[in-house]
Amino acid sequence: MRKDAIILYAIAAIAVCFALFNAFLLFLKRGKTAQTTDIISSIKMPNAEMAKARNSKWAEITYTVDGKTYRAKNRIQVSMASQVGDSVTVRYDIEHPEKLYSFSASRIIASLLVAAICVLAAFFKLV
């Protein structure tokens, strides 16, 4: 087997494991989350703000649940166009409202698509 095929199969295996892990966590948290829309209170970027390529924005969210204001313990990734004060919809853990919920079906689907593309590319020797 060629080295590039081995690498593609390894990427596929990692992507499937990631999807299964996220599906398991999604199943565990089923019915234990709620949704709210509030504001971005601060933004951090891993690279200089001028760098548009290979950069991302991570926002800290301030939101209100049952009249109490929370500042999330974990940051979420937002679009590069997002600014402090912008509204964003987030899901939070009902039992621990200060913790944002980050597992989603779209993340599971995306990782399964990556796995399928890698397997097809390796199997049909498209690389």
N, CA, C and O atoms as a GROMACS GRO file, in nm:
protein
  508
    1MET      N    1   0.084  -0.118   0.000
    1MET     CA    2   0.000   0.000   0.000
    1MET      C    3   0.089   0.124   0.000
    1MET      O    4   0.191   0.129   0.069
    2ARG      N    5   0.050   0.224  -0.077
    2ARG     CA    6   0.128   0.348  -0.087
    2ARG      C    7   0.116   0.431   0.040
    2ARG      O    8   0.018   0.422   0.114
    3LYS      N    9   0.219   0.513   0.064
    3LYS     CA   10   0.221   0.597   0.184
    3LYS      C   11   0.106   0.696   0.186
    3LYS      O   12   0.046   0.720   0.291
    4ASP      N   13   0.073   0.755   0.070
    4ASP     CA   14  -0.035   0.853   0.067
    4ASP      C   15  -0.170   0.788   0.099
    4ASP      O   16  -0.256   0.851   0.162
    5ALA      N   17  -0.190   0.664   0.057
    5ALA     CA   18  -0.314   0.592   0.089
    5ALA      C   19  -0.322   0.564   0.239
    5ALA      O   20  -0.429   0.576   0.299
    6ILE      N   21  -0.210   0.527   0.299
    6ILE     CA   22  -0.207   0.501   0.442
    6ILE      C   23  -0.244   0.629   0.520
    6ILE      O   24  -0.321   0.624   0.615
    7ILE      N   25  -0.188   0.740   0.477
    7ILE     CA   26  -0.217   0.868   0.542
    7ILE      C   27  -0.365   0.903   0.527
    7ILE      O   28  -0.428   0.948   0.623
    8LEU      N   29  -0.422   0.883   0.410
    8LEU     CA   30  -0.563   0.912   0.389
    8LEU      C   31  -0.652   0.822   0.475
    8LEU      O   32  -0.750   0.870   0.533
    9TYR      N   33  -0.619   0.694   0.485
    9TYR     CA   34  -0.696   0.604   0.571
    9TYR      C   35  -0.683   0.645   0.718
    9TYR      O   36  -0.780   0.637   0.794
   10ALA      N   37  -0.565   0.689   0.758
   10ALA     CA   38  -0.545   0.734   0.896
   10ALA      C   39  -0.630   0.859   0.925
   10ALA      O   40  -0.692   0.869   1.030
   11ILE      N   41  -0.631   0.954   0.831
   11ILE     CA   42  -0.715   1.073   0.846
   11ILE      C   43  -0.862   1.034   0.855
   11ILE      O   44  -0.937   1.088   0.937
   12ALA      N   45  -0.903   0.940   0.772
   12ALA     CA   46  -1.042   0.892   0.774
   12ALA      C   47  -1.075   0.829   0.909
   12ALA      O   48  -1.182   0.853   0.964
   13ALA      N   49  -0.984   0.749   0.962
   13ALA     CA   50  -1.008   0.684   1.092
   13ALA      C   51  -1.020   0.788   1.204
   13ALA      O   52  -1.106   0.776   1.291
   14ILE      N   53  -0.934   0.888   1.201
   14ILE     CA   54  -0.941   0.994   1.302
   14ILE      C   55  -1.072   1.071   1.289
   14ILE      O   56  -1.135   1.103   1.390
   15ALA      N   57  -1.114   1.101   1.166
   15ALA     CA   58  -1.239   1.173   1.144
   15ALA      C   59  -1.359   1.093   1.193
   15ALA      O   60  -1.452   1.149   1.251
   16VAL      N   61  -1.358   0.962   1.169
   16VAL     CA   62  -1.468   0.876   1.216
   16VAL      C   63  -1.470   0.872   1.369
   16VAL      O   64  -1.577   0.880   1.430
   17CYS      N   65  -1.354   0.860   1.431
   17CYS     CA   66  -1.347   0.861   1.578
   17CYS      C   67  -1.400   0.993   1.634
   17CYS      O   68  -1.473   0.995   1.733
   18PHE      N   69  -1.362   1.104   1.570
   18PHE     CA   70  -1.410   1.236   1.611
   18PHE      C   71  -1.562   1.242   1.599
   18PHE      O   72  -1.629   1.294   1.689
   19ALA      N   73  -1.617   1.192   1.490
   19ALA     CA   74  -1.762   1.192   1.468
   19ALA      C   75  -1.832   1.107   1.573
   19ALA      O   76  -1.935   1.148   1.627
   20LEU      N   77  -1.779   0.989   1.602
   20LEU     CA   78  -1.840   0.901   1.701
   20LEU      C   79  -1.837   0.962   1.841
   20LEU      O   80  -1.934   0.953   1.915
   21PHE      N   81  -1.726   1.024   1.876
   21PHE     CA   82  -1.713   1.090   2.005
   21PHE      C   83  -1.816   1.203   2.018
   21PHE      O   84  -1.884   1.214   2.120
   22ASN      N   85  -1.826   1.286   1.913
   22ASN     CA   86  -1.923   1.396   1.916
   22ASN      C   87  -2.067   1.345   1.916
   22ASN      O   88  -2.152   1.405   1.981
   23ALA      N   89  -2.095   1.236   1.845
   23ALA     CA   90  -2.229   1.178   1.845
   23ALA      C   91  -2.264   1.125   1.984
   23ALA      O   92  -2.377   1.141   2.030
   24PHE      N   93  -2.168   1.063   2.050
   24PHE     CA   94  -2.189   1.014   2.186
   24PHE      C   95  -2.220   1.129   2.282
   24PHE      O   96  -2.314   1.120   2.361
   25LEU      N   97  -2.142   1.236   2.274
   25LEU     CA   98  -2.165   1.352   2.362
   25LEU      C   99  -2.297   1.420   2.329
   25LEU      O  100  -2.368   1.466   2.419
   26LEU      N  101  -2.331   1.428   2.201
   26LEU     CA  102  -2.458   1.485   2.159
   26LEU      C  103  -2.573   1.403   2.217
   26LEU      O  104  -2.673   1.459   2.264
   27PHE      N  105  -2.560   1.271   2.214
   27PHE     CA  106  -2.661   1.182   2.270
   27PHE      C  107  -2.674   1.202   2.422
   27PHE      O  108  -2.785   1.207   2.474
   28LEU      N  109  -2.560   1.213   2.492
   28LEU     CA  110  -2.563   1.233   2.636
   28LEU      C  111  -2.630   1.364   2.676
   28LEU      O  112  -2.700   1.369   2.777
   29LYS      N  113  -2.610   1.469   2.598
   29LYS     CA  114  -2.663   1.602   2.631
   29LYS      C  115  -2.800   1.628   2.570
   29LYS      O  116  -2.853   1.739   2.583
   30ARG      N  117  -2.858   1.529   2.506
   30ARG     CA  118  -2.989   1.545   2.443
   30ARG      C  119  -3.091   1.589   2.548
   30ARG      O  120  -3.107   1.523   2.651
   31GLY      N  121  -3.159   1.701   2.523
   31GLY     CA  122  -3.260   1.752   2.613
   31GLY      C  123  -3.205   1.826   2.734
   31GLY      O  124  -3.282   1.870   2.819
   32LYS      N  125  -3.074   1.841   2.743
   32LYS     CA  126  -3.012   1.908   2.858
   32LYS      C  127  -2.950   2.042   2.819
   32LYS      O  128  -2.870   2.098   2.895
   33THR      N  129  -2.987   2.093   2.702
   33THR     CA  130  -2.935   2.222   2.657
   33THR      C  131  -3.050   2.314   2.619
   33THR      O  132  -3.162   2.269   2.593
   34ALA      N  133  -3.021   2.442   2.616
   34ALA     CA  134  -3.118   2.541   2.573
   34ALA      C  135  -3.045   2.645   2.487
   34ALA      O  136  -2.922   2.650   2.487
   35GLN      N  137  -3.121   2.724   2.416
   35GLN     CA  138  -3.064   2.822   2.323
   35GLN      C  139  -3.097   2.964   2.369
   35GLN      O  140  -3.205   2.990   2.421
   36THR      N  141  -3.003   3.054   2.349
   36THR     CA  142  -3.024   3.195   2.380
   36THR      C  143  -2.945   3.280   2.282
   36THR      O  144  -2.848   3.234   2.222
   37THR      N  145  -2.988   3.404   2.265
   37THR     CA  146  -2.917   3.498   2.180
   37THR      C  147  -2.872   3.615   2.265
   37THR      O  148  -2.955   3.682   2.327
   38ASP      N  149  -2.742   3.640   2.268
   38ASP     CA  150  -2.688   3.752   2.342
   38ASP      C  151  -2.565   3.807   2.272
   38ASP      O  152  -2.548   3.785   2.152
   39ILE      N  153  -2.480   3.878   2.344
   39ILE     CA  154  -2.376   3.956   2.278
   39ILE      C  155  -2.235   3.901   2.301
   39ILE      O  156  -2.207   3.831   2.398
   40ILE      N  157  -2.149   3.936   2.206
   40ILE     CA  158  -2.006   3.905   2.216
   40ILE      C  159  -1.944   4.010   2.307
   40ILE      O  160  -1.953   4.130   2.278
   41SER      N  161  -1.881   3.966   2.417
   41SER     CA  162  -1.823   4.062   2.511
   41SER      C  163  -1.674   4.085   2.487
   41SER      O  164  -1.622   4.191   2.522
   42SER      N  165  -1.604   3.988   2.429
   42SER     CA  166  -1.464   4.007   2.392
   42SER      C  167  -1.426   3.906   2.285
   42SER      O  168  -1.488   3.801   2.272
   43ILE      N  169  -1.322   3.941   2.209
   43ILE     CA  170  -1.275   3.855   2.101
   43ILE      C  171  -1.124   3.842   2.111
   43ILE      O  172  -1.054   3.940   2.136
   44LYS      N  173  -1.074   3.720   2.091
   44LYS     CA  174  -0.930   3.695   2.084
   44LYS      C  175  -0.901   3.629   1.951
   44LYS      O  176  -0.982   3.553   1.898
   45MET      N  177  -0.783   3.658   1.899
   45MET     CA  178  -0.737   3.596   1.775
   45MET      C  179  -0.599   3.536   1.801
   45MET      O  180  -0.515   3.600   1.863
   46PRO      N  181  -0.575   3.412   1.754
   46PRO     CA  182  -0.445   3.350   1.778
   46PRO      C  183  -0.330   3.417   1.703
   46PRO      O  184  -0.216   3.415   1.750
   47ASN      N  185  -0.360   3.477   1.589
   47ASN     CA  186  -0.258   3.548   1.510
   47ASN      C  187  -0.290   3.697   1.509
   47ASN      O  188  -0.396   3.739   1.555
   48ALA      N  189  -0.198   3.774   1.457
   48ALA     CA  190  -0.220   3.918   1.449
   48ALA      C  191  -0.347   3.947   1.370
   48ALA      O  192  -0.383   3.874   1.278
   49GLU      N  193  -0.415   4.055   1.407
   49GLU     CA  194  -0.543   4.088   1.344
   49GLU      C  195  -0.529   4.113   1.194
   49GLU      O  196  -0.626   4.096   1.120
   50MET      N  197  -0.412   4.152   1.148
   50MET     CA  198  -0.390   4.178   1.006
   50MET      C  199  -0.389   4.049   0.925
   50MET      O  200  -0.420   4.051   0.806
   51ALA      N  201  -0.354   3.938   0.988
   51ALA     CA  202  -0.344   3.810   0.918
   51ALA      C  203  -0.484   3.754   0.894
   51ALA      O  204  -0.551   3.712   0.988
   52LYS      N  205  -0.527   3.753   0.770
   52LYS     CA  206  -0.660   3.700   0.736
   52LYS      C  207  -0.652   3.551   0.707
   52LYS      O  208  -0.746   3.477   0.740
   53ALA      N  209  -0.543   3.505   0.647
   53ALA     CA  210  -0.527   3.362   0.618
   53ALA      C  211  -0.479   3.292   0.744
   53ALA      O  212  -0.398   3.345   0.820
   54ARG      N  213  -0.530   3.171   0.766
   54ARG     CA  214  -0.490   3.088   0.880
   54ARG      C  215  -0.512   3.160   1.014
   54ARG      O  216  -0.428   3.154   1.104
   55ASN      N  217  -0.625   3.227   1.025
   55ASN     CA  218  -0.657   3.297   1.147
   55ASN      C  219  -0.802   3.268   1.184
   55ASN      O  220  -0.879   3.221   1.100
   56SER      N  221  -0.839   3.295   1.306
   56SER     CA  222  -0.976   3.273   1.350
   56SER      C  223  -1.007   3.369   1.464
   56SER      O  224  -0.917   3.426   1.526
   57LYS      N  225  -1.135   3.385   1.490
   57LYS     CA  226  -1.178   3.468   1.602
   57LYS      C  227  -1.249   3.380   1.703
   57LYS      O  228  -1.333   3.297   1.668
   58TRP      N  229  -1.214   3.399   1.830
   58TRP     CA  230  -1.273   3.324   1.939
   58TRP      C  231  -1.337   3.424   2.033
   58TRP      O  232  -1.270   3.512   2.087
   59ALA      N  233  -1.469   3.410   2.052
   59ALA     CA  234  -1.545   3.509   2.129
   59ALA      C  235  -1.584   3.458   2.266
   59ALA      O  236  -1.615   3.340   2.286
   60GLU      N  237  -1.581   3.550   2.360
   60GLU     CA  238  -1.638   3.525   2.492
   60GLU      C  239  -1.777   3.585   2.489
   60GLU      O  240  -1.795   3.699   2.446
   61ILE      N  241  -1.876   3.511   2.533
   61ILE     CA  242  -2.014   3.550   2.522
   61ILE      C  243  -2.071   3.583   2.660
   61ILE      O  244  -2.046   3.513   2.758
   62THR      N  245  -2.147   3.692   2.665
   62THR     CA  246  -2.224   3.726   2.784
   62THR      C  247  -2.370   3.704   2.749
   62THR      O  248  -2.419   3.758   2.650
   63TYR      N  249  -2.440   3.624   2.831
   63TYR     CA  250  -2.579   3.592   2.800
   63TYR      C  251  -2.661   3.583   2.929
   63TYR      O  252  -2.606   3.570   3.039
   64THR      N  253  -2.792   3.592   2.913
   64THR     CA  254  -2.883   3.593   3.026
   64THR      C  255  -2.971   3.469   3.024
   64THR      O  256  -3.030   3.434   2.922
   65VAL      N  257  -2.979   3.402   3.141
   65VAL     CA  258  -3.064   3.284   3.157
   65VAL      C  259  -3.146   3.306   3.284
   65VAL      O  260  -3.091   3.324   3.393
   66ASP      N  261  -3.277   3.304   3.271
   66ASP     CA  262  -3.368   3.323   3.385
   66ASP      C  263  -3.334   3.447   3.467
   66ASP      O  264  -3.336   3.444   3.590
   67GLY      N  265  -3.303   3.557   3.398
   67GLY     CA  266  -3.275   3.683   3.464
   67GLY      C  267  -3.135   3.698   3.520
   67GLY      O  268  -3.101   3.804   3.572
   68LYS      N  269  -3.054   3.595   3.512
   68LYS     CA  270  -2.917   3.602   3.563
   68LYS      C  271  -2.820   3.608   3.445
   68LYS      O  272  -2.832   3.532   3.350
   69THR      N  273  -2.723   3.700   3.453
   69THR     CA  274  -2.625   3.717   3.346
   69THR      C  275  -2.504   3.628   3.371
   69THR      O  276  -2.451   3.621   3.481
   70TYR      N  277  -2.462   3.560   3.264
   70TYR     CA  278  -2.346   3.470   3.270
   70TYR      C  279  -2.242   3.515   3.169
   70TYR      O  280  -2.274   3.567   3.062
   71ARG      N  281  -2.119   3.494   3.206
   71ARG     CA  282  -2.007   3.509   3.112
   71ARG      C  283  -1.955   3.369   3.092
   71ARG      O  284  -1.910   3.304   3.187
   72ALA      N  285  -1.959   3.321   2.967
   72ALA     CA  286  -1.923   3.182   2.939
   72ALA      C  287  -1.780   3.151   2.983
   72ALA      O  288  -1.691   3.235   2.970
   73LYS      N  289  -1.761   3.030   3.035
   73LYS     CA  290  -1.628   2.985   3.075
   73LYS      C  291  -1.542   2.948   2.954
   73LYS      O  292  -1.420   2.959   2.957
   74ASN      N  293  -1.608   2.903   2.848
   74ASN     CA  294  -1.534   2.866   2.728
   74ASN      C  295  -1.569   2.961   2.613
   74ASN      O  296  -1.680   3.015   2.607
   75ARG      N  297  -1.474   2.981   2.523
   75ARG     CA  298  -1.495   3.067   2.407
   75ARG      C  299  -1.548   2.985   2.291
   75ARG      O  300  -1.528   2.864   2.285
   76ILE      N  301  -1.617   3.053   2.199
   76ILE     CA  302  -1.665   2.987   2.078
   76ILE      C  303  -1.604   3.056   1.956
   76ILE      O  304  -1.572   3.174   1.960
   77GLN      N  305  -1.588   2.980   1.850
   77GLN     CA  306  -1.534   3.037   1.727
   77GLN      C  307  -1.647   3.109   1.654
   77GLN      O  308  -1.757   3.056   1.640
   78VAL      N  309  -1.618   3.231   1.609
   78VAL     CA  310  -1.716   3.311   1.537
   78VAL      C  311  -1.656   3.353   1.403
   78VAL      O  312  -1.537   3.334   1.379
   79SER      N  313  -1.738   3.409   1.316
   79SER     CA  314  -1.690   3.450   1.185
   79SER      C  315  -1.589   3.565   1.198
   79SER      O  316  -1.588   3.638   1.297
   80MET      N  317  -1.505   3.578   1.098
   80MET     CA  318  -1.402   3.682   1.099
   80MET      C  319  -1.464   3.822   1.095
   80MET      O  320  -1.397   3.920   1.129
   81ALA      N  321  -1.590   3.834   1.053
   81ALA     CA  322  -1.657   3.964   1.046
   81ALA      C  323  -1.718   4.004   1.181
   81ALA      O  324  -1.761   4.118   1.196
   82SER      N  325  -1.722   3.914   1.276
   82SER     CA  326  -1.783   3.942   1.407
   82SER      C  327  -1.704   4.046   1.484
   82SER      O  328  -1.581   4.053   1.476
   83GLN      N  329  -1.778   4.128   1.559
   83GLN     CA  330  -1.717   4.233   1.641
   83GLN      C  331  -1.776   4.226   1.781
   83GLN      O  332  -1.881   4.166   1.802
   84VAL      N  333  -1.708   4.288   1.878
   84VAL     CA  334  -1.759   4.298   2.014
   84VAL      C  335  -1.891   4.374   2.008
   84VAL      O  336  -1.901   4.478   1.943
   85GLY      N  337  -1.993   4.322   2.076
   85GLY     CA  338  -2.125   4.383   2.076
   85GLY      C  339  -2.223   4.319   1.979
   85GLY      O  340  -2.343   4.343   1.988
   86ASP      N  341  -2.172   4.238   1.886
   86ASP     CA  342  -2.261   4.169   1.791
   86ASP      C  343  -2.341   4.062   1.864
   86ASP      O  344  -2.296   4.006   1.964
   87SER      N  345  -2.462   4.035   1.813
   87SER     CA  346  -2.546   3.929   1.868
   87SER      C  347  -2.504   3.795   1.810
   87SER      O  348  -2.463   3.786   1.694
   88VAL      N  349  -2.513   3.692   1.893
   88VAL     CA  350  -2.482   3.556   1.849
   88VAL      C  351  -2.575   3.460   1.924
   88VAL      O  352  -2.606   3.481   2.042
   89THR      N  353  -2.618   3.356   1.854
   89THR     CA  354  -2.702   3.254   1.915
   89THR      C  355  -2.615   3.140   1.963
   89THR      O  356  -2.532   3.088   1.888
   90VAL      N  357  -2.632   3.102   2.088
   90VAL     CA  358  -2.551   2.996   2.148
   90VAL      C  359  -2.642   2.897   2.221
   90VAL      O  360  -2.755   2.928   2.257
   91ARG      N  361  -2.588   2.778   2.242
   91ARG     CA  362  -2.656   2.677   2.324
   91ARG      C  363  -2.574   2.662   2.453
   91ARG      O  364  -2.452   2.664   2.450
   92TYR      N  365  -2.643   2.648   2.564
   92TYR     CA  366  -2.576   2.634   2.691
   92TYR      C  367  -2.630   2.511   2.764
   92TYR      O  368  -2.739   2.462   2.735
   93ASP      N  369  -2.552   2.462   2.858
   93ASP     CA  370  -2.588   2.347   2.940
   93ASP      C  371  -2.687   2.395   3.046
   93ASP      O  372  -2.655   2.486   3.124
   94ILE      N  373  -2.807   2.336   3.052
   94ILE     CA  374  -2.909   2.378   3.148
   94ILE      C  375  -2.862   2.359   3.291
   94ILE      O  376  -2.890   2.443   3.377
   95GLU      N  377  -2.790   2.251   3.320
   95GLU     CA  378  -2.743   2.223   3.455
   95GLU      C  379  -2.629   2.316   3.497
   95GLU      O  380  -2.614   2.347   3.615
   96HIS      N  381  -2.549   2.360   3.400
   96HIS     CA  382  -2.437   2.451   3.426
   96HIS      C  383  -2.444   2.564   3.322
   96HIS      O  384  -2.373   2.560   3.222
   97PRO      N  385  -2.530   2.665   3.345
   97PRO     CA  386  -2.553   2.768   3.243
   97PRO      C  387  -2.429   2.848   3.202
   97PRO      O  388  -2.428   2.910   3.096
   98GLU      N  389  -2.324   2.846   3.285
   98GLU     CA  390  -2.202   2.919   3.249
   98GLU      C  391  -2.120   2.847   3.143
   98GLU      O  392  -2.025   2.904   3.090
   99LYS      N  393  -2.155   2.724   3.111
   99LYS     CA  394  -2.081   2.645   3.012
   99LYS      C  395  -2.157   2.637   2.881
   99LYS      O  396  -2.270   2.588   2.877
  100LEU      N  397  -2.095   2.685   2.775
  100LEU     CA  398  -2.157   2.677   2.644
  100LEU      C  399  -2.146   2.536   2.589
  100LEU      O  400  -2.050   2.464   2.617
  101TYR      N  401  -2.244   2.499   2.512
  101TYR     CA  402  -2.253   2.365   2.454
  101TYR      C  403  -2.197   2.373   2.313
  101TYR      O  404  -2.241   2.457   2.234
  102SER      N  405  -2.102   2.287   2.279
  102SER     CA  406  -2.034   2.300   2.149
  102SER      C  407  -2.048   2.180   2.057
  102SER      O  408  -1.985   2.178   1.951
  103PHE      N  409  -2.129   2.081   2.091
  103PHE     CA  410  -2.144   1.964   2.006
  103PHE      C  411  -2.263   1.986   1.913
  103PHE      O  412  -2.368   2.035   1.956
  104SER      N  413  -2.246   1.950   1.786
  104SER     CA  414  -2.355   1.972   1.691
  104SER      C  415  -2.358   1.863   1.585
  104SER      O  416  -2.258   1.798   1.557
  105ALA      N  417  -2.474   1.846   1.528
  105ALA     CA  418  -2.491   1.748   1.421
  105ALA      C  419  -2.409   1.788   1.298
  105ALA      O  420  -2.358   1.701   1.228
  106SER      N  421  -2.397   1.916   1.272
  106SER     CA  422  -2.320   1.960   1.154
  106SER      C  423  -2.172   1.925   1.168
  106SER      O  424  -2.107   1.894   1.068
  107ARG      N  425  -2.119   1.928   1.288
  107ARG     CA  426  -1.980   1.889   1.312
  107ARG      C  427  -1.962   1.740   1.284
  107ARG      O  428  -1.861   1.699   1.228
  108ILE      N  429  -2.060   1.659   1.324
  108ILE     CA  430  -2.056   1.515   1.301
  108ILE      C  431  -2.062   1.485   1.151
  108ILE      O  432  -1.985   1.404   1.100
  109ILE      N  433  -2.154   1.551   1.082
  109ILE     CA  434  -2.170   1.530   0.937
  109ILE      C  435  -2.044   1.572   0.863
  109ILE      O  436  -2.000   1.502   0.772
  110ALA      N  437  -1.986   1.686   0.899
  110ALA     CA  438  -1.864   1.734   0.833
  110ALA      C  439  -1.749   1.635   0.851
  110ALA      O  440  -1.676   1.607   0.756
  111SER      N  441  -1.734   1.582   0.970
  111SER     CA  442  -1.623   1.488   0.992
  111SER      C  443  -1.647   1.356   0.917
  111SER      O  444  -1.552   1.294   0.870
  112LEU      N  445  -1.772   1.313   0.906
  112LEU     CA  446  -1.801   1.192   0.828
  112LEU      C  447  -1.777   1.216   0.679
  112LEU      O  448  -1.733   1.125   0.609
  113LEU      N  449  -1.806   1.337   0.631
  113LEU     CA  450  -1.776   1.370   0.491
  113LEU      C  451  -1.626   1.369   0.464
  113LEU      O  452  -1.581   1.319   0.361
  114VAL      N  453  -1.549   1.423   0.557
  114VAL     CA  454  -1.403   1.420   0.543
  114VAL      C  455  -1.354   1.276   0.537
  114VAL      O  456  -1.269   1.241   0.455
  115ALA      N  457  -1.408   1.192   0.625
  115ALA     CA  458  -1.368   1.051   0.626
  115ALA      C  459  -1.403   0.983   0.494
  115ALA      O  460  -1.322   0.909   0.438
  116ALA      N  461  -1.523   1.008   0.443
  116ALA     CA  462  -1.566   0.946   0.317
  116ALA      C  463  -1.479   0.991   0.200
  116ALA      O  464  -1.441   0.910   0.116
  117ILE      N  465  -1.448   1.118   0.194
  117ILE     CA  466  -1.363   1.170   0.086
  117ILE      C  467  -1.224   1.109   0.092
  117ILE      O  468  -1.168   1.072  -0.010
  118CYS      N  469  -1.169   1.098   0.212
  118CYS     CA  470  -1.035   1.038   0.227
  118CYS      C  471  -1.035   0.891   0.185
  118CYS      O  472  -0.943   0.846   0.117
  119VAL      N  473  -1.137   0.816   0.226
  119VAL     CA  474  -1.144   0.674   0.189
  119VAL      C  475  -1.159   0.660   0.038
  119VAL      O  476  -1.092   0.576  -0.023
  120LEU      N  477  -1.246   0.739  -0.023
  120LEU     CA  478  -1.265   0.732  -0.168
  120LEU      C  479  -1.138   0.770  -0.243
  120LEU      O  480  -1.101   0.705  -0.341
  121ALA      N  481  -1.071   0.874  -0.196
  121ALA     CA  482  -0.946   0.917  -0.260
  121ALA      C  483  -0.839   0.809  -0.251
  121ALA      O  484  -0.766   0.786  -0.346
  122ALA      N  485  -0.830   0.744  -0.138
  122ALA     CA  486  -0.730   0.638  -0.120
  122ALA      C  487  -0.767   0.512  -0.200
  122ALA      O  488  -0.682   0.451  -0.265
  123PHE      N  489  -0.895   0.475  -0.196
  123PHE     CA  490  -0.939   0.353  -0.261
  123PHE      C  491  -0.927   0.363  -0.414
  123PHE      O  492  -0.883   0.268  -0.480
  124PHE      N  493  -0.967   0.477  -0.469
  124PHE     CA  494  -0.962   0.494  -0.615
  124PHE      C  495  -0.832   0.559  -0.663
  124PHE      O  496  -0.820   0.596  -0.780
  125LYS      N  497  -0.736   0.573  -0.572
  125LYS     CA  498  -0.603   0.628  -0.604
  125LYS      C  499  -0.614   0.761  -0.675
  125LYS      O  500  -0.553   0.781  -0.780
  126LEU      N  501  -0.692   0.853  -0.617
  126LEU     CA  502  -0.713   0.985  -0.676
  126LEU      C  503  -0.603   1.085  -0.636
  126LEU      O  504  -0.602   1.199  -0.683
  127VAL      N  505  -0.513   1.043  -0.552
  127VAL     CA  506  -0.407   1.134  -0.509
  127VAL      C  507  -0.276   1.094  -0.570
  127VAL      O  508  -0.174   1.159  -0.546
   0.00000   0.00000   0.00000
